[in-house]
Amino acid sequence: MTEKPTPVSFWQAIGFWLKLGFISFGGPAGQIAIMHEELVVRRRWLSEKRFLHALNYCMVLPGPEAQQLATYIGWLMHKTRGGIAAGALFVVPSLFLLIALSWVYIAYGQVTWVAGLFYGIKPAVTAIVIQAAHRIGSRALKNNFLMAIATASFVAIFALNVPFPFIVFAAAIIGFVGGRMWPDAFSAGGGHVASQANFGTALINDDTPTPSHAIFSLKRLLLVMLAGVVLWALPMGYLVMQNGWDHTFTQMSWFFTKAALLTFGGAYAVLPYVYQGAVEQFGWITATQMMDGLALGETTPGPLIMVVAFVGFVGGYVKAVLGPDSLFLAGALAATLVTWFTFLPSFIFILAGGPLVESTHNDLKFTAPLTAITAAVVGVIVNLALFFGFHTLWPQGFSGSLDIPSAIIAVAAAVALLKFKRNVMHVIGVCGVIGICLQYGLK
């Protein structure tokens, strides 16, 4: 039997989590793959079974599952401070990088090479969203029940403009009832099947007893919940008292708190809700800027939902919330606020719910609503792909002409991703270079 690895100190773990924050490209699938390779295969901090056990729990929760998985493993290894450190370091590098890139975008977006870069990347983003719909759909839509839910979800958001929260709520009810009436249909949803791979003895092995801090305690649950409420209420209360309820900072903080509770199925699922609020309801950014923000989110490390930092920065900057002389500060503060309110629930879910929910994640009554929500998310993502495709290929609307170069880039990117299984970052890089070449060629 392989020798058990030496114990890992809190500061050794900090070094890894910081590194992960800078290399976590590739969206949730890529980020989870990186963590599996580093923590299960190479370092053997925990076994394959314990890794998948944690991942299955994170899949049940709203929020970015890769960031929550990092938080969970950090918590399991080094208690609350380990979870906070792991989760925060997964996000903070991306926040600083997005603030810098958002400033370059909004201040220098008309520069030829910057405009060309985004011209090439936006069609690639359309292909990436199509790939996401295909990937999630092929895993989740295992029978006619789930296909019907996905179809109804698409019709609801595309044709009837039903708000995303109502779609999630309706799907959860259907899953709850359906799990009782037709259990076989709702046990076929997505998820991660445990592997039989054995990478040697791990620090936290299959038979390692649950650490004392991970055993459920009502007192600890109440303390964590209270801490979460305080950490949310203090900054929100300050914003309301200082600026009023209708101020941009306050409304952003409230809106992204709600968004954080609706991210079942990952960032692609909640983007239509963010679009409805940020573009149509509040006018913080334009539809084109929303697409550009997603392009930036795809090309930076960290969770894709970090696109909210771009939304916050552009909204704070363009609205000149702190006056015309403090545009960058307004954008940076808005980006930081929306990041805080978006990710705070993720930490609370892990630190409070880890001991409580761990033992129930295989219970059909618990997973059937998630299965139905995941199916509904497929329909929502297809709608998102159509939205991005329309705004990319017909920038002036159907009354204008088809943007032929963008259409060619989008088709080529889709073929590269779906048929040849090329790396997302490679596809984005090539499309960006093509866009720059086209932009200079059109000058």
Residue pairs with C-beta under 8 A, 6 or more apart in sequence:
1 200
1 201
2 44
2 200
2 201
3 201
4 44
4 201
4 202
4 203
4 205
5 43
5 44
5 45
5 201
5 202
5 203
7 203
8 43
8 45
8 77
8 203
10 78
10 81
10 82
10 85
13 74
13 77
13 78
13 82
13 85
13 86
14 85
14 89
16 38
16 43
17 70
17 74
17 85
17 86
17 89
17 90
18 89
18 93
20 34
20 35
20 38
20 70
20 89
20 90
21 89
21 90
21 91
21 92
21 93
21 94
21 301
21 302
22 93
22 301
23 34
23 301
24 30
24 31
24 34
24 66
24 90
24 94
24 301
24 302
25 31
25 300
25 301
25 424
25 425
26 33
26 34
26 423
26 424
26 425
27 132
27 298
27 304
27 424
28 64
28 65
28 66
28 266
28 267
28 303
28 304
29 135
30 424
31 66
31 303
32 55
32 65
32 66
32 69
35 51
35 66
35 69
35 70
35 73
36 51
39 45
39 46
39 51
39 73
40 46
40 47
40 48
40 51
40 199
40 202
41 199
44 199
44 200
44 201
44 202
44 203
45 73
45 77
45 202
45 203
45 204
46 54
46 73
46 76
46 77
46 202
46 203
46 204
46 205
47 199
47 202
47 204
47 205
47 206
47 208
48 194
48 195
48 197
48 198
48 199
49 194
49 206
50 76
50 202
50 204
50 205
50 206
50 208
51 73
52 192
52 194
52 195
53 358
53 361
54 69
54 72
54 73
54 76
55 65
55 69
55 192
56 191
56 192
56 361
56 362
57 72
57 354
57 357
57 358
57 361
58 65
58 68
58 69
58 72
58 350
59 65
59 190
59 191
59 192
59 370
60 357
60 361
60 366
60 367
60 370
61 68
61 346
61 349
61 350
61 353
62 260
62 261
62 262
62 263
62 264
62 345
62 349
63 260
63 263
63 305
63 343
63 345
63 346
63 349
64 263
64 266
64 267
64 303
64 304
64 305
64 343
64 346
65 266
66 90
66 303
67 87
67 90
67 91
67 302
67 303
67 343
67 346
68 87
68 346
68 349
68 350
70 86
70 87
70 90
71 83
71 84
71 86
71 87
71 90
71 346
71 347
71 350
71 351
72 83
72 350
72 354
73 86
74 82
74 83
74 84
74 85
74 86
74 87
75 82
75 83
75 86
75 213
75 214
75 350
75 351
75 354
76 82
76 83
76 204
76 211
76 214
76 354
77 203
77 204
78 85
79 211
79 213
80 213
80 351
83 347
83 350
83 351
84 347
84 351
87 343
87 346
87 347
87 350
90 302
90 303
91 302
91 303
91 306
91 339
91 343
93 301
93 302
94 300
94 301
94 302
94 303
94 306
94 309
95 302
95 306
95 309
95 335
95 336
95 339
97 300
97 301
97 302
98 296
98 297
98 300
98 306
98 309
98 310
98 313
98 335
99 309
99 313
99 331
99 332
99 335
99 336
101 296
101 300
101 310
102 293
102 296
102 309
102 310
102 313
102 314
102 317
102 331
102 335
103 313
103 317
103 328
103 331
104 114
105 114
105 118
105 292
105 296
105 310
105 314
106 313
106 314
106 317
106 318
106 331
108 114
109 115
109 118
109 292
112 439
112 440
112 443
113 436
113 439
113 440
115 439
116 435
116 436
116 437
116 438
116 439
116 440
117 432
117 435
117 436
118 292
118 295
118 435
119 406
119 435
119 438
119 439
120 409
120 431
120 432
120 433
120 434
120 435
120 436
120 438
121 295
121 298
121 299
121 428
121 431
121 432
121 435
122 291
122 292
122 295
122 388
122 392
122 406
123 392
123 393
123 406
123 407
123 409
123 410
123 413
123 431
124 295
124 298
124 409
124 410
124 413
124 427
124 428
124 431
124 432
125 291
125 294
125 295
125 298
125 388
125 392
126 385
126 388
126 389
126 392
126 393
126 410
126 413
126 414
127 410
127 411
127 413
127 414
127 416
127 417
127 418
127 427
128 298
128 413
128 417
128 424
128 427
128 428
129 268
129 381
129 384
129 385
129 388
130 385
130 414
130 417
130 418
131 414
131 417
131 418
132 268
132 381
133 268
133 378
133 381
133 382
133 384
133 385
134 418
136 190
136 265
136 268
136 374
136 377
136 378
136 381
137 150
137 378
139 190
140 146
140 150
140 189
140 190
140 371
140 374
140 375
140 377
140 378
141 147
141 150
141 375
141 378
142 188
142 189
143 185
143 188
145 178
145 182
145 185
145 186
146 185
146 188
146 189
146 371
146 372
146 375
147 375
149 171
149 174
149 372
149 375
149 376
149 379
150 375
150 376
150 378
150 379
150 382
151 379
152 376
152 379
153 167
153 171
153 375
153 376
153 377
153 378
153 379
153 380
154 379
154 380
154 382
154 383
155 379
156 162
156 166
156 167
156 379
157 164
157 167
157 272
157 379
157 380
157 383
158 383
158 386
163 273
163 276
164 262
164 269
164 270
164 272
164 273
164 276
164 380
165 258
165 262
165 273
167 376
167 380
168 262
168 264
168 373
168 376
170 376
171 369
171 372
171 373
171 375
171 376
172 369
172 372
172 373
173 369
174 372
175 186
175 368
175 369
175 370
175 371
175 372
175 373
176 365
176 368
176 369
176 372
178 185
178 186
178 368
178 372
179 186
179 187
179 364
179 365
179 367
179 368
179 369
179 371
180 365
180 368
183 364
183 368
186 364
186 367
186 368
186 371
186 372
187 364
187 367
187 368
187 371
188 371
189 367
189 368
189 370
189 371
189 372
189 374
189 375
190 371
190 374
191 367
202 208
214 354
214 355
214 358
215 355
216 355
216 356
217 355
220 355
221 352
221 355
221 356
224 348
224 351
224 352
225 348
225 352
227 348
228 344
228 345
228 347
228 348
228 352
231 344
232 257
232 341
232 344
235 253
235 337
235 340
235 341
236 250
236 253
236 254
236 257
236 341
239 247
239 249
239 250
239 253
239 337
240 250
243 249
243 250
244 250
245 251
247 321
248 282
248 284
248 315
248 316
248 319
248 321
248 334
249 316
249 321
249 333
249 334
249 337
251 282
252 284
252 312
252 315
252 316
252 334
252 337
252 338
252 341
253 337
253 338
253 340
253 341
254 341
255 277
255 278
255 282
256 308
256 312
256 338
256 341
256 342
257 341
257 342
257 344
257 345
259 270
259 273
259 274
259 277
259 308
259 342
260 341
260 342
260 343
260 344
260 345
260 346
261 345
262 269
262 270
262 273
263 269
263 270
263 305
264 370
264 373
264 374
264 377
265 373
265 374
265 377
265 380
265 381
266 304
266 305
266 377
267 297
267 303
267 304
267 305
267 307
268 304
268 377
268 380
268 381
268 384
269 377
269 380
269 381
270 305
271 294
271 307
271 384
272 380
272 383
272 384
272 387
274 290
274 307
274 308
274 311
275 287
275 290
275 387
278 284
278 285
278 290
278 311
278 315
279 285
279 286
279 287
279 290
282 315
284 311
284 312
284 314
284 315
284 318
284 319
285 293
285 311
285 314
285 315
285 318
287 391
288 391
288 395
289 314
290 311
291 388
291 391
291 392
292 310
293 307
293 310
293 311
293 314
294 304
294 307
294 388
295 428
296 307
296 310
297 304
297 305
297 306
297 307
297 310
298 304
298 424
298 428
299 425
299 428
299 432
300 306
305 342
306 339
308 338
308 339
308 342
309 335
309 336
309 338
309 339
310 335
311 338
312 331
312 334
312 335
312 336
312 337
312 338
312 339
313 331
313 332
313 334
313 335
314 331
315 331
315 334
316 322
316 330
316 331
316 332
316 333
316 334
316 335
317 327
317 328
317 330
317 331
317 334
319 330
320 327
320 330
321 330
321 333
321 334
322 329
322 330
322 333
323 330
357 366
360 366
361 367
389 410
392 403
392 406
392 410
393 402
393 403
393 406
393 407
393 410
394 400
394 401
394 402
394 403
395 403
405 438
409 431
409 434
409 435
412 431
413 427
413 431
416 422
416 427
417 424
417 427
